[in-house]
Amino acid sequence: MNFAQWAPFYRARFFMWFNRHEAAISGLTEALAANPRFGRAAANLGYAHAMLGRDELAARYFEQATELEPGNASTWFDLGFVHDRQGRKEEAIAAFGRAVALRPALDRAWFGMGLAHAALGRHDRAAEALERAAQLQPMNPHAWYSLGMAYFTLGETQKLKEAHAHLDRFDPKMALRLAKDAQLEEAASFSSPR
């Protein structure tokens, strides 16, 4: 066991549990210096910088982590998330795509991919990704709302109504918002906060 690598890594993880990201960065930097091929340290550095709003640094460390551990779906998701937050939608979609290729049940990557496609005006592809997210998390109101809005933009009225009906069963307030935003007047009259 490489003590020079693991001791600062676990110390940094302790700081991260208490949201002391600056202190964590110091330990993670030390761990990565002790072993430049330590993908977990690079990924955690990316996370710590992302939590501090330093997206450029976060992306750089997530990219390094994906090079070191290309089979880690969570790190690909994190890279996609940071790229999306930077407005780099194409790169975000590519990273989310790698994440779901590695772990098809990673609902948050499907959701992120759907939102990125929607932001680029690709509502058919957004709907496909959001359908996967909604299937994987059938009680996620944000996935169902976003899916309903994709259907609205595509003019898929029947699918919009089905998404609204599903959403209304477990989150009537979000269903009402969808009805209003998608100009689904007949649904709006039935949706009411409970």
N, C-alpha and C positions, 0 to 999 in steps of 0.2 A: 504494500500500500504506500502510495506517495503522500506522506504526511504534509509536505510543503504545498501540495495541491488541495487535499481534503480539509485540513484544519481551517484555512481561511474561507473555504467554500461553505462549510457548515456554520461558521461564525456569521458569514454574510446571510445565509438563509435564516438564521435566528433574527437578525436585524430586519429582514424582509417581512417576517411574520408580524412585526410591530410597526410596519410601514416606515421604517427608518432607511429609506432607499439610498441616501447619500452614504451612510455608514456601510451599507451592503455593497455599494459600488467599490469601495476601497478593498474589501475582502475578496470580491469576485475578480477584481483586476489582479490582485496578488495571486489568486488561484490560477488564473489564465496565464500569468507570467511563468508560474511554476510548471505549467503544462500547456503549451500553445495549442494542443490538439484536444483540449478539454471542452467539448461541445456544450455540456450542461452549464459550465461557467459562462460561456459566450451567450447562451440563451437567457440565462438569468440576468446578465448585464443588459441585454436588450430589454428585458422586462422592467428592470429598475429604471433605466433611462426613459422608457415609455411612460412609466408611472409619474415621472417628473416632467413629462411633456417635451422631452428631448427626442423627438421623432427621428431626426436625421441620425443621431448616434444609435438610437434603438434599432433602426433599420440596418445599420452597418453591422451591429453585433448579431442580429437575427440572421442576416445573410451569411456571416461567418459560421454561425451555428448550423445553418442548413448545409453548408459545405462540409462541415465536420461530421454531422449526423443527418444525412439526407433522408433517412427513413423515419424521422420524427415528425409526425403529422401536426402535433401541437405547435411546434416551432414554425412550421410553414403557415399555420393559421395566424400566429402572432405577427409574422412578417407581413401577411396579407392585411391584417388589421392596421398595422402602422402605415403601410403604403396607402391604404384607403383613407386614413386620417390625414395623410399628406396630400390627398387629392390625386394620387397616382393610381387611378382606377384600373388601367390595363395590367400593371404589375400586381395589384391587389388580386385581380381575377386569376392571374397565373399562379400566385402563391396559394390562394384558396383552392384552386384546381389541383395543385399538388397535394394539399392536405386531404381532400376527399378521395383522391386516387389511392392514397395510403390508408385512409380510414373512412370508408364510405358513410359510416354512421355519425360523422362529426357534423352535427346539425348546425352549429354556429358558423362553420365554414360555408355550408350551403347558403345560410342566411346572408352572410357577408358578400358572397358571390352574387346573390340575387340583388342586393342593394346596389352593388357596384355596377352591375349590368343596367339596372334601372336608371342610375345616374348618368349613364352613357346613352340612354334612350333605347336600349335593347330590351324592350319589355317582354318580348316572347322568350328570350333567354332568361330574363329575370324571373318570369313566371315558372319556368322549368326548375330553376334552382330553388325558388321559394316553395314550390310544391314539395320538393324533397325535404326542405327544412320543416315544413308543416307536418309532413308524414312522420318524421322522426320525433317531433315535439308537438303532438296534437293539442297541447294545452298552452302553447306559446302565443299569446295574443299579438305580439309584434310580428311574428311570422305570418299569421293569418290576416292581419290588417294589411301588411305589405303585399301579400299575395292578392288580396281583394283589390288593392289599388292597381296592381299590374293588370289584373283582369279588366278593371275599369278602363285603363288606358288602351288596352287591346280591343275594347268593345265586346268583351265576352260576358254579356249580361247574365246569362244563366249561371256561369261559373262564379261570377261576382255574388249572385244571390246565394249560392251554395256556401261560399266562404263566409258570407255575412251570417247565414243561419247557424253554421258551425260555431262561429265566434260568439254569437248571441247566447249560446247554451252555457258558456262558462265565463264570459266577460262582456256583459251587456253595455257597459260604458264604452268599451273599445268598439263594440259593434255599432253603437250609435254614432261614434266618431267616423267609422268607415261609411256608414249610410250617408252621413252629411257630406263627407269629403268626396264620395263617389256619386253624389247626387242620386242616391237610391231612395227616392221619396217614399215609395210604398213600404220599404223596410224601415225607414226612419220612423214611420208612424207606429210600427210594432215594437221597435226597440225602445226600451226605457230602462233607465238605471234602477236596479232593484235594491 
